[in-house]
Amino acid sequence: MSTDTTATTGTSRRDAVVEQLFLGAIGALETLHVYIGDRLGLYAALAGTPDATPNELANTTGIAERYAREWLEQQAVSGLLDVVHDEGDPSTRRYRLPTEVAEVMTDADSLNYLAPLAPLVASLGQTVPAVLEAFRTGSGVPYAEYGEDLRNGIARLNRPMFLHQLATQWIPALPDIHERLQASDPPVRVAELGCGSGWAQHRTRSGLPGRPGRWHRPRRGVHRPGPPQRRTRPAR
């Protein structure tokens, strides 16, 4: 391989890495703006009206008008919002949330609902200091450290799949389990563990009409992370 060919190959790989990191950073920043819109109810507010100015969005959601304007502008640049009226004054510019984008951001029953990805990313970012310490010490990061954003984000992401696919596709793909869930003798007993906020049980029960048996789900907060308890023998 000639020197010129080697140099060209090295330059091409370098340029590819530069593009990858640059686009990844832009994507991360856009995801954090989605997080703001999700947490503050900005998408929900826009979905409930044909279009809005920064001041109207601010009044509806209880945020500052300046930040409403800057968020709306960023969302329009990223292609998530449409500008439907613009006379050159940023304060009177009107923005619309397209129906297709509204499904992704606000329809919690849709399989295309991906707004919960944003709190997952935000949660991971917030936990980076603990992860760095784990790298140094070889310890771990407890699941609880990732906070409500991670737990709620996972539950919200899983919900549409549980609603639409669990009882109709996933369980029927396991014939033995599907048959057992519908059996009456002996009655089935099922415990839901680690499946989020309860939608797996809810949908499976409603998706299998006439299904006998008992279903159990631990109450939220029953298990609290902590060190294992040491058992001791009573003194004699």
PAFI-496907 format. One line per 5 residues: number of its first residue (from 1); for each residue x, y, z of N, C-alpha, C. Coordinates in nm, 4 decimals, decimal comma, always signed. Example, Ala and Ser with C-alpha at 12.3 -4.5 7.8 and 13.67 -1.06 7.14 Angstrom:
PAFI-496907
1 = +1,3190/-0,5690/+0,7800/+1,2300/-0,4500/+0,7800/+1,3200/-0,3300/+0,7800  +1,2850/-0,2250/+0,7080/+1,3670/-0,1060/+0,7140/+1,2900/+0,0030/+0,7870
***
This chain:
PAFI-496907
1 = +0,0861/-0,1192/+0,0000/+0,0000/+0,0000/+0,0000/+0,0893/+0,1236/+0,0000  +0,0598/+0,2174/-0,0876/+0,1425/+0,3371/-0,0987/+0,1172/+0,4313/+0,0174  +0,2106/+0,5253/+0,0330/+0,1954/+0,6250/+0,1398/+0,0716/+0,7099/+0,1180  +0,0465/+0,7445/-0,0104/-0,0710/+0,8277/-0,0405/-0,2006/+0,7546/-0,0055  -0,2048/+0,6242/-0,0367/-0,3249/+0,5460/-0,0065/-0,3458/+0,5347/+0,1443
6 = -0,2363/+0,5116/+0,2186/-0,2447/+0,5017/+0,3638/-0,2943/+0,6325/+0,4245  -0,2407/+0,7453/+0,3736/-0,2814/+0,8760/+0,4254/-0,4283/+0,9022/+0,3981  -0,4732/+0,8619/+0,2763/-0,6137/+0,8839/+0,2408/-0,7060/+0,8006/+0,3286  -0,6663/+0,6746/+0,3526/-0,7471/+0,5877/+0,4380/-0,7555/+0,6421/+0,5793  -0,6418/+0,6870/+0,6327/-0,6408/+0,7428/+0,7679/-0,7239/+0,8684/+0,7786
11 = -0,7165/+0,9532/+0,6757/-0,7947/+1,0772/+0,6764/-0,9440/+1,0473/+0,6687  -0,9832/+0,9495/+0,5878/-1,1240/+0,9149/+0,5738/-1,1797/+0,8626/+0,7056  -1,1017/+0,7802/+0,7735/-1,1494/+0,7277/+0,9020/-1,1605/+0,8390/+1,0048  -1,0599/+0,9286/+1,0055/-1,0660/+1,0425/+1,0975/-1,1890/+1,1259/+1,0719  -1,2172/+1,1560/+0,9459/-1,3330/+1,2392/+0,9121/-1,4631/+1,1701/+0,9511
16 = -1,4671/+1,0389/+0,9369/-1,5874/+0,9654/+0,9763/-1,6099/+0,9743/+1,1265  -1,5019/+0,9666/+1,2049/-1,5139/+0,9778/+1,3501/-1,5575/+1,1184/+1,3899  -1,5015/+1,2179/+1,3248/-1,5406/+1,3561/+1,3519/-1,6892/+1,3756/+1,3267  -1,7370/+1,3241/+1,2129/-1,8792/+1,3379/+1,1804/-1,9659/+1,2622/+1,2805  -1,9215/+1,1423/+1,3188/-1,9983/+1,0621/+1,4133/-2,0132/+1,1322/+1,5471
21 = -1,9046/+1,1855/+1,5992/-1,9100/+1,2522/+1,7291/-1,9887/+1,3823/+1,7213  -1,9699/+1,4560/+1,6126/-2,0411/+1,5833/+1,5981/-2,1917/+1,5612/+1,5904  -2,2344/+1,4673/+1,5066/-2,3769/+1,4399/+1,4932/-2,4334/+1,3796/+1,6217  -2,3512/+1,2978/+1,6899/-2,3968/+1,2420/+1,8167/-2,4209/+1,3498/+1,9206  -2,3319/+1,4509/+1,9245/-2,3499/+1,5609/+2,0199/-2,4753/+1,6409/+1,9876
26 = -2,5002/+1,6652/+1,8593/-2,6215/+1,7365/+1,8203/-2,7450/+1,6560/+1,8610  -2,7398/+1,5260/+1,8366/-2,8528/+1,4412/+1,8741/-2,8771/+1,4407/+2,0241  -2,7678/+1,4392/+2,1019/-2,7826/+1,4407/+2,2479/-2,8454/+1,5710/+2,2942  -2,8013/+1,6816/+2,2369/-2,8572/+1,8113/+2,2753/-3,0052/+1,8201/+2,2366  -3,0396/+1,7688/+2,1195/-3,1799/+1,7702/+2,0788/-3,2639/+1,6820/+2,1709
31 = -3,2066/+1,5700/+2,2151/-3,2786/+1,4819/+2,3074/-3,3046/+1,5522/+2,4400  -3,2092/+1,6320/+2,4864/-3,2294/+1,7056/+2,6113/-3,3382/+1,8115/+2,5953  -3,3515/+1,8696/+2,4766/-3,4624/+1,9632/+2,4536/-3,5958/+1,8884/+2,4525  -3,5949/+1,7657/+2,4018/-3,7162/+1,6835/+2,4098/-3,7499/+1,6555/+2,5559  -3,6478/+1,6309/+2,6361/-3,6683/+1,6084/+2,7796/-3,7386/+1,7278/+2,8435
36 = -3,6948/+1,8482/+2,8103/-3,7583/+1,9693/+2,8637/-3,9051/+1,9747/+2,8215  -3,9302/+1,9506/+2,6941/-4,0674/+1,9559/+2,6457/-4,1569/+1,8503/+2,7074  -4,0987/+1,7333/+2,7342/-4,1749/+1,6250/+2,7948/-4,2042/+1,6540/+2,9411  -4,1028/+1,6933/+3,0162/-4,1184/+1,7150/+3,1595/-4,2068/+1,8349/+3,1909  -4,2000/+1,9377/+3,1109/-4,2771/+2,0597/+3,1382/-4,4143/+2,0605/+3,0707
41 = -4,4467/+1,9538/+2,9995/-4,5776/+1,9462/+2,9353/-4,5929/+2,0353/+2,8137  -4,4822/+2,0710/+2,7503/-4,4900/+2,1627/+2,6365/-4,5490/+2,0938/+2,5136  -4,5110/+1,9687/+2,4907/-4,5696/+1,8965/+2,3770/-4,7182/+1,8741/+2,3975  -4,7564/+1,8374/+2,5191/-4,8981/+1,8141/+2,5477/-4,9790/+1,9414/+2,5257  -4,9225/+2,0547/+2,5668/-4,9931/+2,1819/+2,5484/-5,0079/+2,2148/+2,4007
46 = -4,9024/+2,1917/+2,3228/-4,9095/+2,2205/+2,1794/-5,0039/+2,1237/+2,1088  -5,0104/+2,0009/+2,1574/-5,1014/+1,9039/+2,0960/-5,2464/+1,9410/+2,1180  -5,2728/+2,0223/+2,2189/-5,4098/+2,0597/+2,2511/-5,4568/+2,1879/+2,1853  -5,3773/+2,2436/+2,0952/-5,4153/+2,3681/+2,0289/-5,3635/+2,3665/+1,8856  -5,4306/+2,4338/+1,7923/-5,3833/+2,4327/+1,6535/-5,2422/+2,4877/+1,6384
51 = -5,2117/+2,5969/+1,7065/-5,0787/+2,6561/+1,7044/-5,0702/+2,7558/+1,8184  -4,9505/+2,8050/+1,8469/-4,9332/+2,8931/+1,9618/-4,8120/+2,9826/+1,9441  -4,8187/+3,0991/+2,0057/-4,7031/+3,1884/+2,0157/-4,6251/+3,1522/+2,1417  -4,5026/+3,2040/+2,1550/-4,4284/+3,1794/+2,2789/-4,5038/+3,2244/+2,4032  -4,5701/+3,3386/+2,3956/-4,6425/+3,3887/+2,5120/-4,7607/+3,2984/+2,5463
56 = -4,8310/+3,2503/+2,4448/-4,9449/+3,1611/+2,4705/-4,8983/+3,0294/+2,5327  -4,7882/+2,9747/+2,4822/-4,7359/+2,8509/+2,5391/-4,6890/+2,8734/+2,6819  -4,6251/+2,9884/+2,7057/-4,5777/+3,0188/+2,8408/-4,6936/+3,0296/+2,9388  -4,7994/+3,0970/+2,8981/-4,9153/+3,1121/+2,9864/-4,9844/+2,9791/+3,0131  -4,9894/+2,8934/+2,9126/-5,0573/+2,7643/+2,9283/-4,9808/+2,6713/+3,0209
61 = -4,8479/+2,6750/+3,0126/-4,7661/+2,5780/+3,0858/-4,7001/+2,6342/+3,2104  -4,7097/+2,7653/+3,2315/-4,6517/+2,8251/+3,3513/-4,5006/+2,8398/+3,3475  -4,4459/+2,8628/+3,2275/-4,3016/+2,8849/+3,2170/-4,2769/+3,0282/+3,1705  -4,1506/+3,0690/+3,1723/-4,1152/+3,2046/+3,1310/-4,1257/+3,2184/+2,9793  -4,1745/+3,3328/+2,9339/-4,1959/+3,3546/+2,7908/-4,0660/+3,3455/+2,7126
66 = -3,9579/+3,3976/+2,7673/-3,8301/+3,3950/+2,6947/-3,7856/+3,2516/+2,6687  -3,7977/+3,1666/+2,7686/-3,7549/+3,0286/+2,7511/-3,8501/+2,9529/+2,6592  -3,9781/+2,9876/+2,6640/-4,0734/+2,9277/+2,5708/-4,0344/+2,9612/+2,4272  -3,9962/+3,0870/+2,4051/-3,9576/+3,1282/+2,2697/-3,8326/+3,0546/+2,2228  -3,7313/+3,0468/+2,3100/-3,6069/+2,9815/+2,2687/-3,6281/+2,8320/+2,2456
71 = -3,7114/+2,7693/+2,3276/-3,7380/+2,6260/+2,3083/-3,8142/+2,6041/+2,1780  -3,9138/+2,6863/+2,1504/-3,9902/+2,6731/+2,0270/-3,9004/+2,6916/+1,9047  -3,8117/+2,7891/+1,9108/-3,7211/+2,8124/+1,7984/-3,6308/+2,6914/+1,7754  -3,5773/+2,6352/+1,8830/-3,4895/+2,5186/+1,8703/-3,5668/+2,4004/+1,8114  -3,6895/+2,3801/+1,8565/-3,7690/+2,2686/+1,8071/-3,8036/+2,2853/+1,6597
76 = -3,8238/+2,4083/+1,6177/-3,8516/+2,4327/+1,4764/-3,7267/+2,4055/+1,3925  -3,6111/+2,4468/+1,4406/-3,4861/+2,4222/+1,3679/-3,4583/+2,2731/+1,3568  -3,4911/+2,1978/+1,4617/-3,4663/+2,0539/+1,4605/-3,5701/+1,9775/+1,3796  -3,6756/+2,0441/+1,3334/-3,7753/+1,9814/+1,2485/-3,8912/+1,9173/+1,3219  -3,9006/+1,9389/+1,4532/-4,0097/+1,8789/+1,5293/-4,1346/+1,9663/+1,5307
81 = -4,1186/+2,0959/+1,5128/-4,2318/+2,1882/+1,5066/-4,2319/+2,2600/+1,3721  -4,3506/+2,3027/+1,3302/-4,3644/+2,3836/+1,2093/-4,3937/+2,5281/+1,2467  -4,3353/+2,6214/+1,1739/-4,3697/+2,7625/+1,1875/-4,4831/+2,7909/+1,0892  -4,5977/+2,8336/+1,1398/-4,7144/+2,8523/+1,0538/-4,7460/+2,9992/+1,0285  -4,6812/+3,0876/+1,1055/-4,7038/+3,2307/+1,0852/-4,5795/+3,3050/+1,1323
86 = -4,5223/+3,3881/+1,0432/-4,3994/+3,4589/+1,0780/-4,3936/+3,5914/+1,0042  -4,4026/+3,7001/+1,0811/-4,3922/+3,8337/+1,0237/-4,2616/+3,9013/+1,0640  -4,1665/+3,8202/+1,1144/-4,0368/+3,8752/+1,1505/-4,0202/+3,9071/+1,2976  -4,1288/+3,9074/+1,3725/-4,1225/+3,9345/+1,5157/-4,1240/+3,8011/+1,5905  -4,0159/+3,7650/+1,6589/-4,0099/+3,6345/+1,7275/-4,1210/+3,6159/+1,8297
91 = -4,1700/+3,7258/+1,8871/-4,2711/+3,7123/+1,9919/-4,4092/+3,6788/+1,9368  -4,4328/+3,7059/+1,8076/-4,5642/+3,6778/+1,7483/-4,5608/+3,5587/+1,6527  -4,4449/+3,4996/+1,6371/-4,4325/+3,3819/+1,5513/-4,5163/+3,2683/+1,6092  -4,5870/+3,1972/+1,5226/-4,6752/+3,0914/+1,5676/-4,6190/+2,9548/+1,5262  -4,6295/+2,8602/+1,6194/-4,5719/+2,7270/+1,6001/-4,6808/+2,6217/+1,6114
96 = -4,6632/+2,5143/+1,5336/-4,7604/+2,4046/+1,5346/-4,6878/+2,2728/+1,5553  -4,7472/+2,1849/+1,6364/-4,6962/+2,0497/+1,6534/-4,7661/+1,9604/+1,5521  -4,6960/+1,9111/+1,4500/-4,7606/+1,8281/+1,3478/-4,8190/+1,7009/+1,4093  -4,9250/+1,6513/+1,3488/-4,9922/+1,5323/+1,3997/-4,8971/+1,4141/+1,4100  -4,8096/+1,3989/+1,3105/-4,7177/+1,2858/+1,3101/-4,6196/+1,2933/+1,4269
101 = -4,5744/+1,4143/+1,4567/-4,4807/+1,4326/+1,5683/-4,5547/+1,4194/+1,7014  -4,6786/+1,4660/+1,7054/-4,7576/+1,4575/+1,8281/-4,7756/+1,3123/+1,8713  -4,7920/+1,2214/+1,7757/-4,8053/+1,0803/+1,8108/-4,6809/+1,0303/+1,8818  -4,5643/+1,0680/+1,8321/-4,4376/+1,0233/+1,8905/-4,4162/+1,0840/+2,0287  -4,4606/+1,2066/+2,0473/-4,4315/+1,2791/+2,1704/-4,5405/+1,2702/+2,2774
106 = -4,6650/+1,2445/+2,2380/-4,7733/+1,2567/+2,3361/-4,8693/+1,1390/+2,3425  -4,8703/+1,0509/+2,2437/-4,9675/+0,9406/+2,2429/-4,9100/+0,8223/+2,3192  -4,9425/+0,8125/+2,4476/-4,8839/+0,7113/+2,5345/-4,9268/+0,5699/+2,4993  -5,0280/+0,5521/+2,4134/-5,0728/+0,4190/+2,3738/-5,0098/+0,3728/+2,2421  -4,9419/+0,4622/+2,1722/-4,8894/+0,4297/+2,0400/-4,7565/+0,3554/+2,0502
111 = -4,7366/+0,2593/+1,9604/-4,6083/+0,1904/+1,9540/-4,4977/+0,2832/+1,9047  -4,5356/+0,3978/+1,8512/-4,4381/+0,4963/+1,8065/-4,4048/+0,6007/+1,9138  -4,4573/+0,5821/+2,0331/-4,4364/+0,6764/+2,1432/-4,2928/+0,6624/+2,1962  -4,2092/+0,7615/+2,1644/-4,0681/+0,7536/+2,2025/-4,0204/+0,8715/+2,2868  -4,1105/+0,9598/+2,3253/-4,0690/+1,0696/+2,4128/-4,0011/+1,0203/+2,5405
116 = -4,0409/+0,9045/+2,5978/-3,9742/+0,8581/+2,7201/-3,8264/+0,8254/+2,7038  -3,7771/+0,8168/+2,5803/-3,6332/+0,7980/+2,5633/-3,5550/+0,9147/+2,6214  -3,6134/+1,0340/+2,6153/-3,5426/+1,1527/+2,6632/-3,5114/+1,1465/+2,8125  -3,6076/+1,1140/+2,9006/-3,5713/+1,1023/+3,0416/-3,4726/+0,9896/+3,0691  -3,4718/+0,8852/+2,9865/-3,3715/+0,7802/+3,0049/-3,2311/+0,8362/+2,9827
121 = -3,2148/+0,9126/+2,8752/-3,0841/+0,9722/+2,8459/-3,0447/+1,0717/+2,9551  -3,1411/+1,1532/+2,9979/-3,1121/+1,2509/+3,1031/-3,0717/+1,1813/+3,2324  -3,1384/+1,0730/+3,2643/-3,1062/+0,9992/+3,3860/-2,9645/+0,9443/+3,3817  -2,9260/+0,8885/+3,2682/-2,7905/+0,8350/+3,2557/-2,6869/+0,9457/+3,2694  -2,7172/+1,0625/+3,2126/-2,6242/+1,1740/+3,2256/-2,6091/+1,2204/+3,3694
126 = -2,7199/+1,2220/+3,4424/-2,7159/+1,2658/+3,5812/-2,6383/+1,1699/+3,6700  -2,6245/+1,0461/+3,6262/-2,5605/+0,9436/+3,7081/-2,4133/+0,9239/+3,6716  -2,3629/+0,9981/+3,5750/-2,2249/+0,9805/+3,5303/-2,1226/+0,9904/+3,6437  -2,1332/+1,0873/+3,7377/-2,0337/+1,0908/+3,8467/-2,0255/+0,9598/+3,9239  -2,1393/+0,8979/+3,9517/-2,1385/+0,7705/+4,0236/-2,0786/+0,6600/+3,9381
131 = -2,1035/+0,6652/+3,8068/-2,0469/+0,5651/+3,7165/-1,8955/+0,5801/+3,7097  -1,8463/+0,7039/+3,7049/-1,7017/+0,7267/+3,7035/-1,6365/+0,6701/+3,8295  -1,7019/+0,6913/+3,9421/-1,6485/+0,6378/+4,0678/-1,6486/+0,4850/+4,0657  -1,7495/+0,4259/+4,0069/-1,7548/+0,2803/+3,9965/-1,6407/+0,2282/+3,9093  -1,6082/+0,2998/+3,8027/-1,4956/+0,2596/+3,7194/-1,3650/+0,2608/+3,7991
136 = -1,3511/+0,3598/+3,8856/-1,2263/+0,3721/+3,9616/-1,2149/+0,2665/+4,0712  -1,3257/+0,2335/+4,1325/-1,3218/+0,1466/+4,2499/-1,3588/+0,0022/+4,2192  -1,4223/-0,0208/+4,1048/-1,4677/-0,1550/+4,0737/-1,5997/-0,1903/+4,1391  -1,6624/-0,0933/+4,2041/-1,7922/-0,1170/+4,2677/-1,9035/-0,1042/+4,1636  -2,0252/-0,0910/+4,2080/-2,1373/-0,0764/+4,1168/-2,2181/+0,0477/+4,1465
141 = -2,3182/+0,0714/+4,0636/-2,4106/+0,1834/+4,0835/-2,5493/+0,1247/+4,1061  -2,6060/+0,1402/+4,2248/-2,7393/+0,0839/+4,2518/-2,8437/+0,1382/+4,1549  -2,9370/+0,0540/+4,1199/-3,0435/+0,0943/+4,0280/-3,1174/+0,2173/+4,0792  -3,1345/+0,2253/+4,2104/-3,2068/+0,3387/+4,2691/-3,1382/+0,4714/+4,2409  -3,0067/+0,4685/+4,2176/-2,9318/+0,5918/+4,1948/-2,9724/+0,6602/+4,0639
146 = -3,0304/+0,5840/+3,9725/-3,0658/+0,6418/+3,8434/-3,1941/+0,7240/+3,8492  -3,2682/+0,7143/+3,9576/-3,3797/+0,8040/+3,9816/-3,5086/+0,7704/+3,9086  -3,6076/+0,8557/+3,9332/-3,7413/+0,8352/+3,8781/-3,7447/+0,8487/+3,7265  -3,6554/+0,9330/+3,6711/-3,6559/+0,9493/+3,5256/-3,6329/+0,8159/+3,4562  -3,5391/+0,7374/+3,5050/-3,5115/+0,6084/+3,4431/-3,6275/+0,5122/+3,4638
151 = -3,6755/+0,5009/+3,5877/-3,7828/+0,4055/+3,6152/-3,9105/+0,4411/+3,5391  -3,9483/+0,5672/+3,5430/-4,0695/+0,6079/+3,4723/-4,0525/+0,5992/+3,3213  -3,9315/+0,6317/+3,2749/-3,9064/+0,6244/+3,1319/-3,9205/+0,4828/+3,0791  -3,8642/+0,3862/+3,1515/-3,8764/+0,2465/+3,1098/-4,0219/+0,2019/+3,1128  -4,0939/+0,2380/+3,2184/-4,2346/+0,1986/+3,2292/-4,3173/+0,2584/+3,1155
156 = -4,2910/+0,3840/+3,0830/-4,3667/+0,4488/+2,9757/-4,3326/+0,3906/+2,8388  -4,2065/+0,3531/+2,8182/-4,1681/+0,2921/+2,6913/-4,2295/+0,1533/+2,6750  -4,2334/+0,0773/+2,7835/-4,2851/-0,0591/+2,7761/-4,4367/-0,0645/+2,7614  -4,5049/+0,0367/+2,8126/-4,6514/+0,0333/+2,8180/-4,7167/+0,0042/+2,6825  -4,6824/+0,0748/+2,5731/-4,7490/+0,0440/+2,4456/-4,7257/-0,0992/+2,3989
161 = -4,6055/-0,1514/+2,4218/-4,5789/-0,2899/+2,3821/-4,6604/-0,3873/+2,4653  -4,6725/-0,3595/+2,5951/-4,7570/-0,4448/+2,6786/-4,9021/-0,4384/+2,6335  -4,9478/-0,3187/+2,5996/-5,0878/-0,3016/+2,5597/-5,1199/-0,3725/+2,4290  -5,0289/-0,3641/+2,3325/-5,0605/-0,4086/+2,1972/-4,9984/-0,5431/+2,1589  -4,8933/-0,5854/+2,2272/-4,8203/-0,7026/+2,1787/-4,8088/-0,8162/+2,2799
166 = -4,8153/-0,7874/+2,4077/-4,7894/-0,8902/+2,5078/-4,8880/-1,0058/+2,4979  -5,0172/-0,9752/+2,5060/-5,1186/-1,0812/+2,5076/-5,1473/-1,1374/+2,3695  -5,1239/-1,0582/+2,2651/-5,1616/-1,1017/+2,1306/-5,0471/-1,1606/+2,0506  -4,9209/-1,1269/+2,0872/-4,8062/-1,1750/+2,0094/-4,7027/-1,2462/+2,0952  -4,6604/-1,1844/+2,2031/-4,5494/-1,2397/+2,2804/-4,5873/-1,3704/+2,3503
171 = -4,6970/-1,3680/+2,4259/-4,7365/-1,4897/+2,4983/-4,7790/-1,6007/+2,4022  -4,8567/-1,5730/+2,2965/-4,8892/-1,6805/+2,2020/-4,7661/-1,7403/+2,1343  -4,6553/-1,6653/+2,1290/-4,5324/-1,7187/+2,0703/-4,4670/-1,8228/+2,1607  -4,5167/-1,8347/+2,2857/-4,4696/-1,9356/+2,3802/-4,5869/-2,0301/+2,4087  -4,6080/-2,1297/+2,3233/-4,7312/-2,2115/+2,3304/-4,7566/-2,2729/+2,4674
176 = -4,6525/-2,3240/+2,5340/-4,6739/-2,3883/+2,6635/-4,7269/-2,2878/+2,7663  -4,6672/-2,1696/+2,7686/-4,7105/-2,0681/+2,8642/-4,8501/-2,0184/+2,8283  -4,8734/-1,9985/+2,6997/-5,0048/-1,9513/+2,6566/-5,1133/-2,0501/+2,6974  -5,0868/-2,1785/+2,6770/-5,1837/-2,2816/+2,7144/-5,2049/-2,2864/+2,8648  -5,0959/-2,2722/+2,9396/-5,1066/-2,2795/+3,0863/-5,1858/-2,1616/+3,1404
181 = -5,1686/-2,0443/+3,0843/-5,2405/-1,9262/+3,1320/-5,3907/-1,9400/+3,1113  -5,4297/-2,0189/+3,0143/-5,5722/-2,0357/+2,9871/-5,6299/-2,1615/+3,0518  -5,5458/-2,2376/+3,1174/-5,5933/-2,3610/+3,1798/-5,6720/-2,3307/+3,3065  -5,7630/-2,4205/+3,3404/-5,8455/-2,4006/+3,4600/-5,8146/-2,4999/+3,5708  -5,7384/-2,6043/+3,5391/-5,7126/-2,7062/+3,6407/-5,5679/-2,7523/+3,6309
186 = -5,4873/-2,7199/+3,7322/-5,5223/-2,6348/+3,8464/-5,5195/-2,4875/+3,8068  -5,5863/-2,4017/+3,8820/-5,5866/-2,2584/+3,8485/-5,4450/-2,2032/+3,8468  -5,4198/-2,1169/+3,7503/-5,2867/-2,0597/+3,7356/-5,2627/-1,9523/+3,8416  -5,1393/-1,9465/+3,8905/-5,0978/-1,8402/+3,9813/-4,9743/-1,7748/+3,9209  -4,9807/-1,6451/+3,8996/-4,8736/-1,5721/+3,8319/-4,8309/-1,4552/+3,9183
191 = -4,7005/-1,4363/+3,9316/-4,6467/-1,3201/+4,0019/-4,5751/-1,2324/+3,9010  -4,6101/-1,1050/+3,8975/-4,5452/-1,0105/+3,8081/-4,4283/-0,9467/+3,8821  -4,3081/-0,9690/+3,8312/-4,1877/-0,9166/+3,8950/-4,1027/-0,8443/+3,7909  -4,0628/-0,7225/+3,8225/-3,9714/-0,6502/+3,7357/-4,0289/-0,6127/+3,6016  -4,1579/-0,5887/+3,5928/-4,2222/-0,5561/+3,4651/-4,2714/-0,4116/+3,4613
196 = -4,2133/-0,3249/+3,5409/-4,2503/-0,1843/+3,5325/-4,3612/-0,1469/+3,6280  -4,4628/-0,0778/+3,5774/-4,5637/-0,0174/+3,6634/-4,6957/-0,0939/+3,6649  -4,6975/-0,2182/+3,6190/-4,8182/-0,2995/+3,6306/-4,8949/-0,3218/+3,5032  -4,8511/-0,2623/+3,3899/-4,9274/-0,2765/+3,2665/-4,9163/-0,4151/+3,2075  -4,8084/-0,4878/+3,2386/-4,7957/-0,6244/+3,1871/-4,9080/-0,7105/+3,2428
201 = -4,9289/-0,7041/+3,3736/-5,0355/-0,7829/+3,4350/-5,1724/-0,7379/+3,3858  -5,1914/-0,6057/+3,3821/-5,3212/-0,5525/+3,3409/-5,3580/-0,5990/+3,2008  -5,2624/-0,5893/+3,1086/-5,2950/-0,6224/+2,9697/-5,3093/-0,7728/+2,9503  -5,2283/-0,8515/+3,0195/-5,2386/-0,9961/+3,0041/-5,3720/-1,0449/+3,0565  -5,4148/-0,9893/+3,1692/-5,5439/-1,0303/+3,2250/-5,6580/-0,9899/+3,1324
206 = -5,6531/-0,8674/+3,0814/-5,7624/-0,8225/+2,9944/-5,7521/-0,8841/+2,8556  -5,6306/-0,9246/+2,8161/-5,6120/-0,9807/+2,6827/-5,6396/-1,1286/+2,6735  -5,6625/-1,1937/+2,7874/-5,6958/-1,3364/+2,7883/-5,8310/-1,3544/+2,8568  -5,9388/-1,3249/+2,7872/-6,0718/-1,3318/+2,8493/-6,1017/-1,4714/+2,9019  -6,1635/-1,4736/+3,0189/-6,1996/-1,6002/+3,0793/-6,0851/-1,6706/+3,1480
211 = -5,9686/-1,6035/+3,1567/-5,8523/-1,6648/+3,2179/-5,8716/-1,6768/+3,3683  -5,8709/-1,7999/+3,4212/-5,8887/-1,8180/+3,5650/-5,7575/-1,7997/+3,6387  -5,7661/-1,8054/+3,7686/-5,6441/-1,8032/+3,8484/-5,6241/-1,6733/+3,9231  -5,5073/-1,6632/+3,9851/-5,4753/-1,5477/+4,0673/-5,3448/-1,4873/+4,0204  -5,3430/-1,3538/+4,0181/-5,2225/-1,2817/+3,9772/-5,1762/-1,1976/+4,0951
216 = -5,0461/-1,1919/+4,1136/-4,9896/-1,1193/+4,2262/-4,8849/-1,0218/+4,1746  -4,8883/-0,9038/+4,2283/-4,7860/-0,8055/+4,1948/-4,7450/-0,7344/+4,3223  -4,6154/-0,7309/+4,3538/-4,5722/-0,6600/+4,4748/-4,6131/-0,5144/+4,4702  -4,6502/-0,4612/+4,5833/-4,6859/-0,3207/+4,5892/-4,5620/-0,2345/+4,5704  -4,5814/-0,1179/+4,5088/-4,4709/-0,0260/+4,4883/-4,4091/+0,0126/+4,6230
221 = -4,2800/+0,0021/+4,6305/-4,2107/+0,0458/+4,7514/-4,1955/-0,0613/+4,8566  -4,2470/-0,1836/+4,8290/-4,2324/-0,2885/+4,9294/-4,0863/-0,3262/+4,9459  -4,0149/-0,3389/+4,8326/-3,8733/-0,3727/+4,8398/-3,7911/-0,2450/+4,8357  -3,7051/-0,2282/+4,9285/-3,6178/-0,1119/+4,9318/-3,4734/-0,1597/+4,9259  -3,3939/-0,1007/+4,8316/-3,2560/-0,1463/+4,8191/-3,1804/-0,1267/+4,9494
226 = -3,0911/-0,2168/+4,9799/-3,0100/-0,2042/+5,0995/-2,9207/-0,3241/+5,1142  -2,8322/-0,3223/+5,2097/-2,7424/-0,4359/+5,2281/-2,8190/-0,5585/+5,2730  -2,7688/-0,6772/+5,2387/-2,8371/-0,7991/+5,2826/-2,8397/-0,8088/+5,4337  -2,9495/-0,8593/+5,4849/-2,9635/-0,8716/+5,6291/-2,8957/-0,9997/+5,6778  -2,8151/-0,9881/+5,7792/-2,7469/-1,1038/+5,8348/-2,8374/-1,1738/+5,9367
231 = -2,8501/-1,3027/+5,9194/-2,9299/-1,3798/+6,0148/-2,8409/-1,4227/+6,1320  -2,8902/-1,4088/+6,2506/-2,8139/-1,4495/+6,3702/-2,8946/-1,5470/+6,4525  -2,8239/-1,6351/+6,5170/-2,8920/-1,7308/+6,6047/-2,9192/-1,6634/+6,7384  -3,0311/-1,6891/+6,7984/-3,0591/-1,6325/+6,9303/-2,9611/-1,6900/+7,0326  -2,9201/-1,6043/+7,1252/-2,8279/-1,6496/+7,2286/-2,8970/-1,7487/+7,3220
236 = -2,8203/-1,8501/+7,3626/-2,8764/-1,9497/+7,4542/-2,8280/-1,9249/+7,5964
***
